[in-house]
């Protein structure tokens, strides 16, 4: 909702009035501020005010182009600029750091009429966003195999894990991942198509480099639950319901190892053993 | 509601007595495209200025690179979003992040622009002009005092390129800035290109800006290029420093030098070697005018 332009208390508006007027001029094409300006040495005031108006939109489109370069290249004609314009109007920046301006763009694309019928736009944008976020997400330790050696075999059942803060797990209802990969490799993208069931796309940072790969259903389920702090023993039970129960622990250990090799985990800890309700006098928890 | 307390117009702030930042020589704005060339080679650059906001992020490569470059070079932090002249309250998280970054990299000094970037919770991501009134001066003086107290260090304020002027301004820009420095003890970044751009757009004398800026407060020069549209000049910082800005630089060197100097390229980023060559021009001009700089460098 644009702020209503205040009436200038000319000839001497206050600093706050000046700022409200100029902001209204830039955001809402309101011309009241012109009464508070002088003409330039070589150009009339409305031309010079136009520099700020033009710069505002141009700068933010540039930011979106920088944040979503593959989406920009994927869209045809002025599709990207029109959607970017609509986004800029609907989502004025609320952050001092322009780094975060384009964060809601994927969600915007998911619902905007101009992107209707192109679900892959929002999903492609979500991958690019996750890559950008992984790039400068918080630093954190990386869990290695040696870190797990301190736990006795009988303790593994109670182990819980923390995902690296750079991790994002996305759901793709289209082949957006294939489109993303083709665009990244500078190859022609495949025709967009819906997928059933959906794909699981994991984005994280290894060292200083963002990584993207697919996870199949079972691995993604375990990864998501591990991220919620579910114990390793319970994760193995979940895998047993997914596929061959006989080798579920081995599959779980395999996933765990691959995540550790890829720097996706930050830490492991022993979960508290919960009290049995039939033993009311026991301590609430022991560790 | 503005939470910066008003400060009487005549009050001097304690930061005035802080030691002047040292002369750093000739530097560049640090740009990610040049990280590997800087770390793999030994470019003829004395120091780097970083855009503070680019490193006010949670972690990852930007901060890692900054730490590595900081280990080898003096750094100045230069922000674009402090919004020192805004009538909106300061963004607490922004100030906290700025302070945390300053404590992490211990810059030679922290700077931002004499401008505002938005009100009503919106950020326009532009360096917007103010009327040069006594009301605005009192307001900005109070805000600079607040930031200097919060950061526990004096800041430097840069003149911006402007396209519009307010009819009710009560003093020229240089008088406003001089008074700001006198009352807050802040340092000044003198952007030579910005002076040139604003002087053309508004029809005032760039030399008057130089003559009326307090020489003892200027701690840095910015040099950059612009786009001339005949009826007005747009400050793009995306091109070579043009002859007319070099000419103004000579006048600035004559009055203020020695002053730490950078080429500030924000767009159309060329190879590092091109910027180092352009920086050589700035160095040569200053050393021709001030031979002691050449001797100091040789030693």
Interface residues (C-beta under 8 A of the other chain):
Chain A: X3 X11 X12 X13 X14 X15 X16 X18 X19 X20 X22 X23 X26 X27 X36 X37 X38 X40 X41 X42 X43 X45 X47 X48 X49 X51 X52 X55 X56 X59 X60 X63 X92 X93 X94 X95 X96 X97 X98 X99 X101 X134 X135 X136 X137 X138 X139 X140 X165 X166 X205 X208
Chain B: X53 X54 X56 X57 X58 X59 X60 X61 X62 X63 X64 X81 X83 X85 X86 X87 X91 X94 X116 X117 X118 X119 X120 X121 X122 X123 X124 X125 X126 X128 X130 X131 X133 X135 X136 X139 X163 X164 X165 X166 X167 X168 X200 X201 X202 X203 X230 X231 X232 X234
